[in-house]
Amino acid sequence: MFPVKMRKSLVVFSALLGAGLFIMVCYYMIQAIYDEMTLFKATSPSLGIPIWIYYAGVPVLSLFVFRGIYRDAMTRITQLDRTAD
């Protein structure tokens, strides 16, 4: 429906939007972790584990999301290159 060049740019644009969303999530989660570690120092009621440990998984596991966004974008671009030939 759209030319290949435009579809490639839309794939890149959507990958950048997805990555941008997770960059914002990571930024605000790191900010929340810092606040929990320095200001609140809250612990879970039952286990006594600091709350920031639960939050730490979000930025760490976001690396897998970034990898998935990159891998999906590269796969789609490769497929578009093959169909263009």
QUIQUITA-V868475 format. One record per pair of residues at least 12 apart in sequence whose ideal C-beta (glycine too) atoms are under 7 Angstrom apart, sorted by the first residue. I is the first residue (numbers start at 0). J is the second residue. If there is no record, write none. Layout:
BEGIN
I:J + I:J
END
This chain:
BEGIN
3:79 + 3:82 + 3:83 + 6:79 + 7:76 + 7:79 + 10:72 + 10:75 + 10:76 + 11:72 + 14:68 + 14:72 + 17:68 + 18:65 + 18:68 + 21:61 + 21:64 + 21:65 + 24:57 + 24:61 + 25:58 + 25:61 + 28:54 + 28:57 + 28:58 + 29:58 + 31:54 + 32:51 + 32:54 + 32:55 + 35:50 + 35:51 + 35:54 + 36:51
END
